[in-house]
Amino acid sequence: MRTAWRIVVGGAALAAAGWAVRQVPAELGVRPLTTGPDRAARIRRSPQFVNGAFVNPMPDPPRPASSVLDELSGSRRRRPHGFVPLRVPPSDEPPADGLRAVWYGHASTLVEIEGKRVLFDPVWSDRVSPSQLVGPKRHHPVPVELGQLPPIDAVAISHDHYDHLDMATVRHLTYTQKSPFVVPLGVGAHLERWGVPAYRIIELDWGEEARVAGLRFVATAARHFSGRASFAANDTLWGSWVVAGAAKRVFYAGDSGYFEGYKGIGAAHGPFDLTLMPIGAYGPAWPDTHMTPEEAVTAHLDLGGRLLLPVHWATFTLALHPWAEPVERLWREAKARDVAIVVPRPGEAVDTAAVPPVEDWWEISA
């Protein structure tokens, strides 16, 4: 009997592994220039597309003479020691004239602005990788299952890296929601490959905008890169998002190194009632693609932000710094520069009209 059970379990494991491997080609997406003349023409007309690839808004800064070995030195805890405390997201209707946010972990955030719901970079998979057999694994469960999400008015994607664009999540949202996907130029090719109807895809270049559910979405610049495979580096655009209602405005930075362009975005589209700023996965070996917590505060001030909600930390280990270091550095910098921040637990709702004081909840997990 025990032998038979082992055979059954082993067979199931092999089947699951086979399924995961078969999904890899689809996970890699497609090269957008090969998906039709209209998209290819738009990409080639983009000021950001130079010599066959998308480029950053200014030359990359010089990299310091540090190495991965330098960062590996010393004792660093790169994952939580205990459980990450979760909260059950609210199920009531969003405030009709207000602004509320629910951070689910990493960059995945639901913003409820003037009665509409915008879901940023939703990732519900256990691993951020082309295969669920390997790759960075989440440190805490998602606070709510995908099928329990309320009706979403728009899904906004910042770029096509696995920790921001998740095939399984996209497919689930395609079947369970009616919302359009608002994405940077070229990313729509991946979505079409995964079964999203073309009429539900809105692709924008930097500076372009669209109205969805009464909200204005503006694609703005970021300093990053793209690609789901080594052969497809920078063949889709990355970016940040301005989401504006009649009175409230939100800025989502996506992934970005710090650059002077935040001042221009703030002047053109700010001030912002809420900024969602990445604070994790930084390192001295890659200063041009991810901000430090201190730079996130500077960018928030450049944007004219009123309240900063940190994202891109706590859920996956994607860099060599200690797990809780990003939020500790952010808190110190915010105090020093008199910047209002809120650090919710995953699943905890934050109403910008009644901001709770910061509690160092991460200390119980660090």
Beta strands, then each sheet from edge to edge (+ up, - down):
strand 1: 49-50
strand 2: 53-54
strand 3: 99-105
strand 4: 108-113
strand 5: 116-120
strand 6: 154-156
strand 7: 181-184
strand 8: 201-204
strand 9: 209-212
strand 10: 215-220
strand 11: 240-244
strand 12: 249-252
strand 13: 274-278
strand 14: 308-311
strand 15: 349-351
sheet 1: 1+ 2-
sheet 2: 8+ 7+ 6+ 5+ 4- 3+ 15-
sheet 3: 9+ 10- 11+ 12- 13- 14-
end
